[in-house]
Amino acid sequence: MSKIFFSVGISLDGFLAGPNAGPKNPMGDGGTTIHMWLYNLARFRKELNIGEGGETGRDNDMIGETIERTGASIMGKRMFNEGEPSWPEDAPFHTPVFVLTHQRRDPWERKGGTTFYFINDGLQSALDKARKSAGRKDIRIAGGANVIQQFLNAGLVDEFTIHVAPIMLGEGVRLFENLVKYKFSVDTLDAIPSRLVTHLRYKVINRL
């Protein structure tokens, strides 16, 4: 059965994005520095069509593993609004993407296998549709923080990975806020350090 997971970068002080995020400032002030470790990885460069070459190694392998396991993605409207103006025509998901929103809109098809579907009737509806699309692959909760928190609070996450960058943002959007802590706990599965990032993978133990 498909697993539900998220895999996101955060700053050392726990921020997923910087302040003042919006369509003209994706990830907010300083938010892109969280992902500096990604930009020269071979698999990341391939997925975004930004050139040949790039570094290989464990960081690169982890990105490849995340991409290969993902059969469908779910995201919030705020994340979509920030990405829509800047994603290339060959959008960087290459799976169906289900966008949680109150807006009614026809599916938006991009090159490379990405089609955005706009879901108006809640988390469970998006998850049901994602399961049908993913087949035997897993479902990724792409973000942002509010959507991840909703899935955690609903007991719908099986595992997650956070990629901790050694930077301090000081303010912005925290990943782990607004959580109902008694509903779940976590077990550590992996802790993998490298020069620019530390990868922490957890299994979620739901108590609902």
N, CA and C atoms as an extended XYZ file, in Angstrom:
624
Properties=species:S:1:pos:R:3:atomname:S:1:resname:S:1:resid:I:1 pbc="F F F"
N         0.839       -1.199        0.000 N   MET     1
C         0.000        0.000        0.000 CA  MET     1
C         0.875        1.250        0.000 C   MET     1
N         0.434        2.272       -0.679 N   SER     2
C         1.203        3.512       -0.751 CA  SER     2
C         1.413        4.112        0.627 C   SER     2
N         2.621        4.663        0.839 N   LYS     3
C         2.894        5.434        2.043 CA  LYS     3
C         2.663        6.914        1.756 C   LYS     3
N         2.349        7.639        2.808 N   ILE     4
C         2.197        9.092        2.719 CA  ILE     4
C         3.377        9.708        3.453 C   ILE     4
N         4.100       10.584        2.776 N   PHE     5
C         5.312       11.134        3.371 CA  PHE     5
C         5.498       12.583        2.950 C   PHE     5
N         6.369       13.283        3.671 N   PHE     6
C         6.860       14.563        3.173 CA  PHE     6
C         8.370       14.602        3.316 C   PHE     6
N         8.994       15.401        2.476 N   SER     7
C        10.446       15.531        2.446 CA  SER     7
C        10.743       16.997        2.137 C   SER     7
N        11.165       17.746        3.161 N   VAL     8
C        11.305       19.192        3.012 CA  VAL     8
C        12.587       19.677        3.667 C   VAL     8
N        13.059       20.833        3.207 N   GLY     9
C        14.211       21.483        3.813 CA  GLY     9
C        13.783       22.501        4.854 C   GLY     9
N        14.573       22.598        5.918 N   ILE    10
C        14.334       23.628        6.921 CA  ILE    10
C        15.666       24.230        7.347 C   ILE    10
N        15.593       25.416        7.948 N   SER    11
C        16.780       26.027        8.542 CA  SER    11
C        17.058       25.371        9.893 C   SER    11
N        18.232       25.619       10.431 N   LEU    12
C        18.601       25.038       11.717 CA  LEU    12
C        17.668       25.491       12.829 C   LEU    12
N        17.092       26.686       12.695 N   ASP    13
C        16.145       27.167       13.707 CA  ASP    13
C        14.690       26.870       13.344 C   ASP    13
N        14.470       25.939       12.417 N   GLY    14
C        13.153       25.360       12.233 CA  GLY    14
C        12.220       25.995       11.238 C   GLY    14
N        12.738       26.875       10.353 N   PHE    15
C        11.867       27.560        9.401 CA  PHE    15
C        11.885       26.866        8.043 C   PHE    15
N        10.684       26.688        7.494 N   LEU    16
C        10.524       26.111        6.161 CA  LEU    16
C        10.692       27.163        5.069 C   LEU    16
N        10.363       28.404        5.408 N   ALA    17
C        10.452       29.527        4.462 CA  ALA    17
C        10.706       30.801        5.259 C   ALA    17
N        11.209       31.818        4.572 N   GLY    18
C        11.458       33.094        5.204 CA  GLY    18
C        10.213       33.962        5.229 C   GLY    18
N        10.294       35.134        5.830 N   PRO    19
C         9.148       36.053        5.859 CA  PRO    19
C         8.909       36.680        4.487 C   PRO    19
N         7.722       37.253        4.325 N   ASN    20
C         7.352       38.013        3.116 CA  ASN    20
C         7.292       37.151        1.862 C   ASN    20
N         6.896       35.884        2.022 N   ALA    21
C         6.780       35.006        0.865 CA  ALA    21
C         5.571       35.379        0.023 C   ALA    21
N         5.684       35.152       -1.271 N   GLY    22
C         4.585       35.420       -2.187 CA  GLY    22
C         5.005       35.075       -3.601 C   GLY    22
N         4.106       35.229       -4.579 N   PRO    23
C         4.435       34.879       -5.964 CA  PRO    23
C         5.678       35.589       -6.499 C   PRO    23
N         5.931       36.823       -6.032 N   LYS    24
C         7.117       37.539       -6.489 CA  LYS    24
C         8.334       37.298       -5.595 C   LYS    24
N         8.154       36.542       -4.538 N   ASN    25
C         9.248       36.251       -3.608 CA  ASN    25
C         9.083       34.827       -3.066 C   ASN    25
N         9.184       33.810       -3.964 N   PRO    26
C         8.983       32.430       -3.529 CA  PRO    26
C         9.950       32.041       -2.409 C   PRO    26
N         9.430       31.337       -1.414 N   MET    27
C        10.186       30.888       -0.238 CA  MET    27
C        10.480       32.008        0.746 C   MET    27
N        10.110       33.247        0.413 N   GLY    28
C        10.317       34.349        1.344 CA  GLY    28
C        11.749       34.833        1.405 C   GLY    28
N        11.980       35.852        2.225 N   ASP    29
C        13.315       36.442        2.345 CA  ASP    29
C        14.297       35.413        2.902 C   ASP    29
N        15.311       35.094        2.128 N   GLY    30
C        16.336       34.151        2.565 CA  GLY    30
C        15.949       32.696        2.476 C   GLY    30
N        14.702       32.405        2.062 N   GLY    31
C        14.238       31.024        2.068 CA  GLY    31
C        14.973       30.106        1.112 C   GLY    31
N        15.427       30.636       -0.015 N   THR    32
C        16.110       29.776       -0.976 CA  THR    32
C        17.453       29.277       -0.452 C   THR    32
N        18.028       29.956        0.548 N   THR    33
C        19.317       29.498        1.084 CA  THR    33
C        19.183       28.149        1.791 C   THR    33
N        17.971       27.794        2.194 N   ILE    34
C        17.742       26.482        2.802 CA  ILE    34
C        18.092       25.363        1.832 C   ILE    34
N        17.954       25.645        0.545 N   HIS    35
C        18.086       24.597       -0.474 CA  HIS    35
C        19.379       24.700       -1.289 C   HIS    35
N        20.352       25.425       -0.791 N   MET    36
C        21.597       25.581       -1.539 CA  MET    36
C        22.268       24.245       -1.829 C   MET    36
N        22.110       23.281       -0.932 N   TRP    37
C        22.734       21.972       -1.112 CA  TRP    37
C        22.209       21.231       -2.343 C   TRP    37
N        21.012       21.618       -2.810 N   LEU    38
C        20.389       20.928       -3.932 CA  LEU    38
C        20.940       21.343       -5.293 C   LEU    38
N        21.349       22.596       -5.404 N   TYR    39
C        21.458       23.211       -6.724 CA  TYR    39
C        22.532       22.607       -7.635 C   TYR    39
N        23.546       21.968       -7.063 N   ASN    40
C        24.577       21.385       -7.918 CA  ASN    40
C        24.531       19.867       -7.928 C   ASN    40
N        23.427       19.283       -7.477 N   LEU    41
C        23.288       17.829       -7.526 CA  LEU    41
C        22.851       17.388       -8.917 C   LEU    41
N        23.425       16.296       -9.392 N   ALA    42
C        23.156       15.829      -10.752 CA  ALA    42
C        21.680       15.530      -10.969 C   ALA    42
N        21.046       14.867      -10.010 N   ARG    43
C        19.639       14.490      -10.207 CA  ARG    43
C        18.732       15.705      -10.164 C   ARG    43
N        19.020       16.650       -9.304 N   PHE    44
C        18.217       17.871       -9.223 CA  PHE    44
C        18.339       18.672      -10.518 C   PHE    44
N        19.546       18.785      -11.041 N   ARG    45
C        19.764       19.511      -12.295 CA  ARG    45
C        19.021       18.841      -13.447 C   ARG    45
N        19.007       17.515      -13.434 N   LYS    46
C        18.288       16.781      -14.475 CA  LYS    46
C        16.790       17.026      -14.383 C   LYS    46
N        16.234       16.985      -13.182 N   GLU    47
C        14.792       17.153      -13.002 CA  GLU    47
C        14.326       18.542      -13.418 C   GLU    47
N        15.154       19.553      -13.199 N   LEU    48
C        14.780       20.928      -13.546 CA  LEU    48
C        15.305       21.375      -14.900 C   LEU    48
N        15.970       20.451      -15.620 N   ASN    49
C        16.510       20.773      -16.938 CA  ASN    49
C        17.408       22.004      -16.908 C   ASN    49
N        18.342       22.022      -15.923 N   ILE    50
C        19.230       23.179      -15.817 CA  ILE    50
C        20.676       22.829      -16.176 C   ILE    50
N        20.854       21.727      -16.905 N   GLY    51
C        22.191       21.432      -17.396 CA  GLY    51
C        22.688       20.060      -16.986 C   GLY    51
N        23.684       19.601      -17.734 N   GLU    52
C        24.293       18.301      -17.463 CA  GLU    52
C        25.263       18.411      -16.295 C   GLU    52
N        25.767       17.251      -15.892 N   GLY    53
C        26.779       17.226      -14.838 CA  GLY    53
C        26.167       17.392      -13.465 C   GLY    53
N        26.996       17.827      -12.536 N   GLY    54
C        26.549       17.960      -11.159 CA  GLY    54
C        27.153       16.888      -10.273 C   GLY    54
N        27.019       17.085       -8.982 N   GLU    55
C        27.622       16.181       -8.013 CA  GLU    55
C        26.779       14.917       -7.837 C   GLU    55
N        27.490       13.825       -7.552 N   THR    56
C        26.830       12.590       -7.182 CA  THR    56
C        27.148       12.319       -5.706 C   THR    56
N        26.799       11.161       -5.197 N   GLY    57
C        27.037       10.874       -3.788 CA  GLY    57
C        25.737       10.703       -3.029 C   GLY    57
N        25.800       10.650       -1.702 N   ARG    58
C        24.634       10.318       -0.892 CA  ARG    58
C        23.540       11.375       -0.985 C   ARG    58
N        23.891       12.665       -0.993 N   ASP    59
C        22.864       13.702       -1.134 CA  ASP    59
C        22.089       13.510       -2.433 C   ASP    59
N        22.827       13.248       -3.502 N   ASN    60
C        22.211       13.044       -4.806 CA  ASN    60
C        21.341       11.791       -4.817 C   ASN    60
N        21.813       10.734       -4.161 N   ASP    61
C        21.035        9.496       -4.089 CA  ASP    61
C        19.707        9.722       -3.369 C   ASP    61
N        19.736       10.526       -2.303 N   MET    62
C        18.507       10.764       -1.541 CA  MET    62
C        17.462       11.480       -2.388 C   MET    62
N        17.914       12.443       -3.184 N   ILE    63
C        16.972       13.130       -4.071 CA  ILE    63
C        16.392       12.152       -5.080 C   ILE    63
N        17.245       11.311       -5.641 N   GLY    64
C        16.772       10.310       -6.594 CA  GLY    64
C        15.766        9.357       -5.979 C   GLY    64
N        16.009        8.931       -4.747 N   GLU    65
C        15.085        8.021       -4.060 CA  GLU    65
C        13.723        8.672       -3.844 C   GLU    65
N        13.730        9.950       -3.467 N   THR    66
C        12.466       10.666       -3.259 CA  THR    66
C        11.684       10.782       -4.556 C   THR    66
N        12.383       11.122       -5.627 N   ILE    67
C        11.730       11.270       -6.929 CA  ILE    67
C        11.147        9.942       -7.385 C   ILE    67
N        11.917        8.867       -7.261 N   GLU    68
C        11.495        7.572       -7.780 CA  GLU    68
C        10.318        6.992       -7.003 C   GLU    68
N        10.212        7.290       -5.710 N   ARG    69
C         9.135        6.701       -4.913 CA  ARG    69
C         7.816        7.447       -5.064 C   ARG    69
N         7.852        8.673       -5.584 N   THR    70
C         6.672        9.532       -5.612 CA  THR    70
C         5.805        9.253       -6.831 C   THR    70
N         4.542        8.874       -6.568 N   GLY    71
C         3.602        8.646       -7.656 CA  GLY    71
C         2.580        9.746       -7.818 C   GLY    71
N         2.415       10.564       -6.776 N   ALA    72
C         1.499       11.707       -6.814 CA  ALA    72
C         1.899       12.647       -5.696 C   ALA    72
N         1.565       13.926       -5.859 N   SER    73
C         1.898       14.937       -4.859 CA  SER    73
C         0.651       15.728       -4.482 C   SER    73
N         0.669       16.233       -3.240 N   ILE    74
C        -0.408       17.097       -2.745 CA  ILE    74
C         0.225       18.377       -2.214 C   ILE    74
N        -0.354       19.510       -2.544 N   MET    75
C         0.169       20.780       -2.033 CA  MET    75
C        -0.971       21.753       -1.746 C   MET    75
N        -0.647       22.793       -1.006 N   GLY    76
C        -1.598       23.842       -0.718 CA  GLY    76
C        -1.606       24.920       -1.785 C   GLY    76
N        -2.648       25.730       -1.782 N   LYS    77
C        -2.786       26.783       -2.795 CA  LYS    77
C        -1.695       27.837       -2.663 C   LYS    77
N        -1.254       28.116       -1.448 N   ARG    78
C        -0.202       29.122       -1.279 CA  ARG    78
C         1.091       28.673       -1.950 C   ARG    78
N         1.456       27.411       -1.780 N   MET    79
C         2.650       26.897       -2.443 CA  MET    79
C         2.494       26.954       -3.956 C   MET    79
N         1.311       26.582       -4.435 N   PHE    80
C         1.061       26.644       -5.874 CA  PHE    80
C         1.161       28.077       -6.391 C   PHE    80
N         0.574       29.026       -5.664 N   ASN    81
C         0.621       30.424       -6.103 CA  ASN    81
C         2.040       30.948       -6.195 C   ASN    81
N         2.904       30.523       -5.257 N   GLU    82
C         4.294       30.973       -5.309 CA  GLU    82
C         5.047       30.330       -6.460 C   GLU    82
N         4.702       29.082       -6.778 N   GLY    83
C         5.440       28.366       -7.803 CA  GLY    83
C         4.982       28.630       -9.221 C   GLY    83
N         3.691       28.878       -9.405 N   GLU    84
C         3.141       28.987      -10.761 CA  GLU    84
C         3.888       29.998      -11.641 C   GLU    84
N         4.227       31.197      -11.143 N   PRO    85
C         4.912       32.143      -12.031 CA  PRO    85
C         6.349       31.748      -12.379 C   PRO    85
N         6.963       30.876      -11.570 N   SER    86
C         8.393       30.630      -11.749 CA  SER    86
C         8.746       29.211      -12.193 C   SER    86
N         7.823       28.262      -12.077 N   TRP    87
C         8.128       26.918      -12.549 CA  TRP    87
C         8.277       26.924      -14.060 C   TRP    87
N         9.240       26.152      -14.586 N   PRO    88
C         9.401       26.081      -16.034 CA  PRO    88
C         8.229       25.350      -16.677 C   PRO    88
N         8.168       25.415      -18.005 N   GLU    89
C         7.076       24.740      -18.725 CA  GLU    89
C         7.065       23.252      -18.415 C   GLU    89
N         8.260       22.676      -18.299 N   ASP    90
C         8.394       21.296      -17.854 CA  ASP    90
C         8.457       21.324      -16.329 C   ASP    90
N         7.289       21.419      -15.679 N   ALA    91
C         7.216       21.629      -14.233 CA  ALA    91
C         7.949       20.518      -13.482 C   ALA    91
N         8.501       20.819      -12.297 N   PRO    92
C         9.468       19.921      -11.657 CA  PRO    92
C         8.878       18.791      -10.826 C   PRO    92
N         7.646       18.338      -11.123 N   PHE    93
C         7.051       17.278      -10.319 CA  PHE    93
C         6.967       15.959      -11.080 C   PHE    93
N         6.567       16.016      -12.344 N   HIS    94
C         6.505       14.824      -13.199 CA  HIS    94
C         5.568       13.766      -12.644 C   HIS    94
N         4.560       14.195      -11.903 N   THR    95
C         3.489       13.347      -11.399 CA  THR    95
C         2.211       14.192      -11.398 C   THR    95
N         1.058       13.577      -11.215 N   PRO    96
C        -0.129       14.389      -10.921 CA  PRO    96
C         0.071       15.120       -9.598 C   PRO    96
N        -0.389       16.377       -9.536 N   VAL    97
C        -0.297       17.188       -8.319 CA  VAL    97
C        -1.703       17.661       -7.966 C   VAL    97
N        -2.107       17.408       -6.731 N   PHE    98
C        -3.444       17.779       -6.274 CA  PHE    98
C        -3.318       18.976       -5.343 C   PHE    98
N        -3.917       20.094       -5.761 N   VAL    99
C        -3.790       21.369       -5.063 CA  VAL    99
C        -5.038       21.612       -4.235 C   VAL    99
N        -4.866       21.751       -2.917 N   LEU   100
C        -5.979       22.037       -2.015 CA  LEU   100
C        -6.332       23.524       -2.103 C   LEU   100
N        -7.549       23.824       -2.499 N   THR   101
C        -7.924       25.213       -2.731 CA  THR   101
C        -9.440       25.360       -2.699 C   THR   101
N        -9.906       26.588       -2.489 N   HIS   102
C       -11.329       26.898       -2.648 CA  HIS   102
C       -11.629       27.364       -4.075 C   HIS   102
N       -10.573       27.620       -4.841 N   GLN   103
C       -10.749       28.095       -6.209 CA  GLN   103
C       -11.164       26.949       -7.130 C   GLN   103
N       -12.122       27.208       -7.988 N   ARG   104
C       -12.519       26.230       -9.002 CA  ARG   104
C       -11.765       26.548      -10.295 C   ARG   104
N       -11.080       25.540      -10.796 N   ARG   105
C       -10.213       25.766      -11.958 CA  ARG   105
C       -10.017       24.442      -12.684 C   ARG   105
N        -9.971       24.502      -13.993 N   ASP   106
C        -9.707       23.296      -14.787 CA  ASP   106
C        -8.285       22.809      -14.546 C   ASP   106
N        -8.027       21.507      -14.746 N   PRO   107
C        -6.661       20.999      -14.595 CA  PRO   107
C        -5.687       21.759      -15.490 C   PRO   107
N        -4.475       21.924      -14.981 N   TRP   108
C        -3.429       22.657      -15.690 CA  TRP   108
C        -2.323       21.666      -16.033 C   TRP   108
N        -2.226       21.323      -17.320 N   GLU   109
C        -1.289       20.299      -17.774 CA  GLU   109
C         0.015       20.939      -18.231 C   GLU   109
N         1.130       20.388      -17.754 N   ARG   110
C         2.450       20.855      -18.137 CA  ARG   110
C         3.209       19.715      -18.823 C   ARG   110
N         4.338       20.025      -19.408 N   LYS   111
C         5.160       19.008      -20.040 CA  LYS   111
C         5.768       18.079      -18.983 C   LYS   111
N         6.145       16.885      -19.428 N   GLY   112
C         6.900       15.995      -18.561 CA  GLY   112
C         6.075       15.218      -17.559 C   GLY   112
N         4.750       15.194      -17.730 N   GLY   113
C         3.928       14.358      -16.861 CA  GLY   113
C         3.295       15.054      -15.685 C   GLY   113
N         3.480       16.362      -15.544 N   THR   114
C         2.867       17.096      -14.425 CA  THR   114
C         1.525       17.683      -14.858 C   THR   114
N         0.468       17.297      -14.151 N   THR   115
C        -0.824       17.953      -14.300 CA  THR   115
C        -1.313       18.352      -12.917 C   THR   115
N        -1.683       19.611      -12.767 N   PHE   116
C        -2.198       20.121      -11.500 CA  PHE   116
C        -3.725       20.009      -11.501 C   PHE   116
N        -4.262       19.374      -10.469 N   TYR   117
C        -5.696       19.241      -10.287 CA  TYR   117
C        -6.097       20.037       -9.051 C   TYR   117
N        -7.170       20.795       -9.139 N   PHE   118
C        -7.554       21.714       -8.074 CA  PHE   118
C        -8.733       21.115       -7.307 C   PHE   118
N        -8.477       20.798       -6.021 N   ILE   119
C        -9.406       20.034       -5.201 CA  ILE   119
C       -10.089       20.970       -4.212 C   ILE   119
N       -11.427       20.990       -4.253 N   ASN   120
C       -12.210       21.935       -3.450 CA  ASN   120
C       -12.902       21.313       -2.248 C   ASN   120
N       -12.734       19.984       -2.053 N   ASP   121
C       -13.515       19.325       -1.001 CA  ASP   121
C       -12.649       18.603        0.030 C   ASP   121
N       -11.467       19.167        0.321 N   GLY   122
C       -10.750       18.759        1.506 CA  GLY   122
C        -9.622       17.752        1.331 C   GLY   122
N        -8.926       17.516        2.465 N   LEU   123
C        -7.758       16.643        2.506 CA  LEU   123
C        -8.077       15.222        2.036 C   LEU   123
N        -9.149       14.660        2.575 N   GLN   124
C        -9.428       13.257        2.265 CA  GLN   124
C        -9.716       13.057        0.790 C   GLN   124
N       -10.423       14.007        0.187 N   SER   125
C       -10.695       13.910       -1.247 CA  SER   125
C        -9.402       13.963       -2.050 C   SER   125
N        -8.516       14.890       -1.686 N   ALA   126
C        -7.230       14.977       -2.377 CA  ALA   126
C        -6.436       13.693       -2.211 C   ALA   126
N        -6.460       13.138       -1.002 N   LEU   127
C        -5.718       11.903       -0.741 CA  LEU   127
C        -6.294       10.735       -1.528 C   LEU   127
N        -7.601       10.614       -1.586 N   ASP   128
C        -8.221        9.527       -2.352 CA  ASP   128
C        -7.835        9.607       -3.821 C   ASP   128
N        -7.852       10.799       -4.373 N   LYS   129
C        -7.495       10.974       -5.782 CA  LYS   129
C        -6.005       10.694       -5.999 C   LYS   129
N        -5.172       11.122       -5.055 N   ALA   130
C        -3.735       10.876       -5.158 CA  ALA   130
C        -3.436        9.379       -5.104 C   ALA   130
N        -4.143        8.649       -4.240 N   ARG   131
C        -3.937        7.195       -4.145 CA  ARG   131
C        -4.231        6.513       -5.479 C   ARG   131
N        -5.324        6.907       -6.119 N   LYS   132
C        -5.676        6.306       -7.409 CA  LYS   132
C        -4.621        6.598       -8.466 C   LYS   132
N        -4.059        7.801       -8.422 N   SER   133
C        -3.053        8.183       -9.415 CA  SER   133
C        -1.694        7.547       -9.147 C   SER   133
N        -1.357        7.364       -7.856 N   ALA   134
C        -0.014        6.904       -7.485 CA  ALA   134
C         0.204        5.432       -7.763 C   ALA   134
N        -0.860        4.644       -7.810 N   GLY   135
C        -0.693        3.211       -7.995 CA  GLY   135
C         0.064        2.610       -6.822 C   GLY   135
N         1.144        1.918       -7.105 N   ARG   136
C         1.954        1.298       -6.056 CA  ARG   136
C         3.002        2.240       -5.482 C   ARG   136
N         3.128        3.416       -6.059 N   LYS   137
C         4.105        4.373       -5.548 CA  LYS   137
C         3.521        5.155       -4.373 C   LYS   137
N         4.361        5.997       -3.769 N   ASP   138
C         3.960        6.722       -2.572 CA  ASP   138
C         3.410        8.100       -2.908 C   ASP   138
N         2.790        8.706       -1.905 N   ILE   139
C         2.178       10.025       -2.054 CA  ILE   139
C         2.981       11.015       -1.236 C   ILE   139
N         3.425       12.069       -1.895 N   ARG   140
C         4.236       13.083       -1.223 CA  ARG   140
C         3.390       14.306       -0.898 C   ARG   140
N         3.442       14.738        0.363 N   ILE   141
C         2.854       16.010        0.735 CA  ILE   141
C         3.924       17.061        0.485 C   ILE   141
N         3.774       17.809       -0.604 N   ALA   142
C         4.841       18.708       -1.048 CA  ALA   142
C         4.960       19.952       -0.172 C   ALA   142
N         3.870       20.380        0.451 N   GLY   143
C         3.899       21.595        1.266 CA  GLY   143
C         2.698       22.470        0.951 C   GLY   143
N         2.671       23.641        1.531 N   GLY   144
C         3.622       24.155        2.487 CA  GLY   144
C         3.360       23.674        3.898 C   GLY   144
N         3.850       24.465        4.860 N   ALA   145
C         3.816       24.059        6.256 CA  ALA   145
C         2.402       23.782        6.745 C   ALA   145
N         1.441       24.617        6.371 N   ASN   146
C         0.075       24.453        6.864 CA  ASN   146
C        -0.523       23.119        6.418 C   ASN   146
N        -0.292       22.756        5.174 N   VAL   147
C        -0.829       21.491        4.660 CA  VAL   147
C        -0.150       20.306        5.346 C   VAL   147
N         1.164       20.372        5.530 N   ILE   148
C         1.862       19.311        6.253 CA  ILE   148
C         1.308       19.164        7.662 C   ILE   148
N         1.088       20.277        8.333 N   GLN   149
C         0.536       20.239        9.693 CA  GLN   149
C        -0.856       19.613        9.712 C   GLN   149
N        -1.672       19.940        8.722 N   GLN   150
C        -3.016       19.359        8.661 CA  GLN   150
C        -2.948       17.842        8.507 C   GLN   150
N        -2.052       17.369        7.659 N   PHE   151
C        -1.929       15.922        7.458 CA  PHE   151
C        -1.383       15.234        8.708 C   PHE   151
N        -0.434       15.848        9.386 N   LEU   152
C         0.067       15.274       10.635 CA  LEU   152
C        -1.042       15.211       11.686 C   LEU   152
N        -1.774       16.286       11.848 N   ASN   153
C        -2.838       16.323       12.850 CA  ASN   153
C        -3.968       15.346       12.541 C   ASN   153
N        -4.150       15.034       11.261 N   ALA   154
C        -5.193       14.091       10.864 CA  ALA   154
C        -4.727       12.635       10.952 C   ALA   154
N        -3.469       12.416       11.336 N   GLY   155
C        -2.948       11.057       11.436 CA  GLY   155
C        -2.735       10.383       10.097 C   GLY   155
N        -2.396       11.172        9.081 N   LEU   156
C        -2.318       10.649        7.723 CA  LEU   156
C        -0.889       10.555        7.180 C   LEU   156
N         0.116       10.818        8.006 N   VAL   157
C         1.511       10.760        7.547 CA  VAL   157
C         2.166        9.497        8.106 C   VAL   157
N         2.850        8.756        7.236 N   ASP   158
C         3.552        7.531        7.642 CA  ASP   158
C         5.008        7.794        8.010 C   ASP   158
N         5.657        8.684        7.291 N   GLU   159
C         7.058        9.000        7.572 CA  GLU   159
C         7.411       10.350        6.956 C   GLU   159
N         8.515       10.910        7.411 N   PHE   160
C         8.964       12.163        6.807 CA  PHE   160
C        10.473       12.308        6.940 C   PHE   160
N        11.014       13.129        6.043 N   THR   161
C        12.433       13.483        6.060 CA  THR   161
C        12.548       14.993        6.087 C   THR   161
N        13.376       15.500        6.986 N   ILE   162
C        13.701       16.920        6.966 CA  ILE   162
C        15.187       17.062        6.664 C   ILE   162
N        15.501       17.983        5.771 N   HIS   163
C        16.873       18.250        5.346 CA  HIS   163
C        17.281       19.567        6.012 C   HIS   163
N        18.091       19.469        7.046 N   VAL   164
C        18.390       20.615        7.897 CA  VAL   164
C        19.639       21.334        7.384 C   VAL   164
N        19.453       22.564        6.915 N   ALA   165
C        20.573       23.377        6.437 CA  ALA   165
C        21.191       24.129        7.615 C   ALA   165
N        22.509       24.248        7.658 N   PRO   166
C        23.170       24.911        8.787 CA  PRO   166
C        23.135       26.436        8.683 C   PRO   166
N        21.917       26.964        8.612 N   ILE   167
C        21.724       28.412        8.551 CA  ILE   167
C        20.642       28.806        9.545 C   ILE   167
N        20.630       30.065        9.942 N   MET   168
C        19.599       30.617       10.812 CA  MET   168
C        18.823       31.678       10.041 C   MET   168
N        17.505       31.509        9.939 N   LEU   169
C        16.673       32.535        9.301 CA  LEU   169
C        16.151       33.547       10.316 C   LEU   169
N        15.888       33.115       11.531 N   GLY   170
C        15.445       34.026       12.575 CA  GLY   170
C        13.958       34.319       12.573 C   GLY   170
N        13.329       34.236       11.421 N   GLU   171
C        11.886       34.465       11.309 CA  GLU   171
C        11.394       33.842       10.019 C   GLU   171
N        10.071       33.713        9.933 N   GLY   172
C         9.487       33.124        8.739 CA  GLY   172
C         8.382       32.147        9.091 C   GLY   172
N         8.276       31.082        8.311 N   VAL   173
C         7.233       30.071        8.476 CA  VAL   173
C         7.842       28.830        9.104 C   VAL   173
N         7.406       28.489       10.305 N   ARG   174
C         7.927       27.309       10.987 CA  ARG   174
C         7.217       26.044       10.489 C   ARG   174
N         7.991       24.980       10.352 N   LEU   175
C         7.405       23.718        9.919 CA  LEU   175
C         6.533       23.103       11.016 C   LEU   175
N         7.031       23.075       12.241 N   PHE   176
C         6.347       22.341       13.310 CA  PHE   176
C         5.632       23.291       14.267 C   PHE   176
N         4.605       23.937       13.750 N   GLU   177
C         3.700       24.734       14.577 CA  GLU   177
C         2.287       24.189       14.404 C   GLU   177
N         1.418       24.575       15.323 N   ASN   178
C        -0.006       24.229       15.228 CA  ASN   178
C        -0.258       22.724       15.201 C   ASN   178
N         0.622       21.966       15.875 N   LEU   179
C         0.469       20.516       15.905 CA  LEU   179
C        -0.219       20.072       17.186 C   LEU   179
N        -1.054       19.048       17.058 N   VAL   180
C        -1.675       18.427       18.225 CA  VAL   180
C        -0.749       17.293       18.645 C   VAL   180
N         0.146       17.582       19.570 N   LYS   181
C         1.281       16.699       19.840 CA  LYS   181
C         0.887       15.328       20.369 C   LYS   181
N        -0.222       15.244       21.101 N   TYR   182
C        -0.580       13.956       21.692 CA  TYR   182
C        -1.081       12.964       20.642 C   TYR   182
N        -1.341       13.420       19.422 N   LYS   183
C        -1.892       12.536       18.399 CA  LYS   183
C        -0.849       11.654       17.736 C   LYS   183
N         0.434       11.994       17.862 N   PHE   184
C         1.451       11.167       17.214 CA  PHE   184
C         2.793       11.351       17.906 C   PHE   184
N         3.690       10.387       17.676 N   SER   185
C         5.084       10.502       18.079 CA  SER   185
C         5.926       10.001       16.912 C   SER   185
N         7.242       10.052       17.039 N   VAL   186
C         8.113        9.638       15.934 CA  VAL   186
C         9.230        8.736       16.437 C   VAL   186
N         9.683        7.856       15.559 N   ASP   187
C        10.891        7.062       15.757 CA  ASP   187
C        11.909        7.468       14.699 C   ASP   187
N        13.161        7.581       15.089 N   THR   188
C        14.220        7.944       14.141 CA  THR   188
C        14.590        6.740       13.286 C   THR   188
N        14.587        6.931       11.965 N   LEU   189
C        14.993        5.884       11.036 CA  LEU   189
C        16.415        6.088       10.526 C   LEU   189
N        16.782        7.332       10.231 N   ASP   190
C        18.113        7.636        9.691 CA  ASP   190
C        18.531        9.032       10.106 C   ASP   190
N        19.834        9.223       10.242 N   ALA   191
C        20.427       10.549       10.420 CA  ALA   191
C        21.715       10.554        9.607 C   ALA   191
N        21.703       11.301        8.502 N   ILE   192
C        22.812       11.253        7.546 CA  ILE   192
C        23.372       12.661        7.359 C   ILE   192
N        24.579       12.908        7.849 N   PRO   193
C        25.166       14.248        7.699 CA  PRO   193
C        25.977       14.370        6.419 C   PRO   193
N        26.044       15.579        5.897 N   SER   194
C        26.999       15.914        4.844 CA  SER   194
C        27.427       17.362        5.079 C   SER   194
N        28.236       17.901        4.198 N   ARG   195
C        28.841       19.205        4.444 CA  ARG   195
C        27.808       20.326        4.486 C   ARG   195
N        26.798       20.271        3.643 N   LEU   196
C        25.853       21.382        3.510 CA  LEU   196
C        24.494       21.120        4.129 C   LEU   196
N        24.235       19.880        4.585 N   VAL   197
C        22.896       19.541        5.059 CA  VAL   197
C        22.961       18.270        5.895 C   VAL   197
N        22.005       18.127        6.814 N   THR   198
C        21.842       16.884        7.560 CA  THR   198
C        20.446       16.343        7.269 C   THR   198
N        20.374       15.082        6.852 N   HIS   199
C        19.107       14.452        6.495 CA  HIS   199
C        18.614       13.636        7.686 C   HIS   199
N        17.414       13.933        8.160 N   LEU   200
C        16.818       13.227        9.290 CA  LEU   200
C        15.510       12.593        8.839 C   LEU   200
N        15.419       11.275        8.958 N   ARG   201
C        14.218       10.564        8.507 CA  ARG   201
C        13.533        9.919        9.701 C   ARG   201
N        12.196       10.082        9.786 N   TYR   202
C        11.422        9.614       10.922 CA  TYR   202
C        10.209        8.782       10.464 C   TYR   202
N         9.885        7.784       11.241 N   LYS   203
C         8.621        7.069       11.129 CA  LYS   203
C         7.618        7.716       12.070 C   LYS   203
N         6.393        7.934       11.589 N   VAL   204
C         5.350        8.540       12.419 CA  VAL   204
C         4.514        7.436       13.057 C   VAL   204
N         4.332        7.527       14.360 N   ILE   205
C         3.489        6.601       15.099 CA  ILE   205
C         2.204        7.337       15.449 C   ILE   205
N         1.153        7.036       14.711 N   ASN   206
C        -0.118        7.744       14.914 CA  ASN   206
C        -0.900        7.104       16.059 C   ASN   206
N        -1.544        7.953       16.852 N   ARG   207
C        -2.281        7.505       18.040 CA  ARG   207
C        -3.765        7.753       17.952 C   ARG   207
N        -4.254        8.057       16.762 N   LEU   208
C        -5.679        8.357       16.602 CA  LEU   208
C        -6.527        7.100       16.764 C   LEU   208
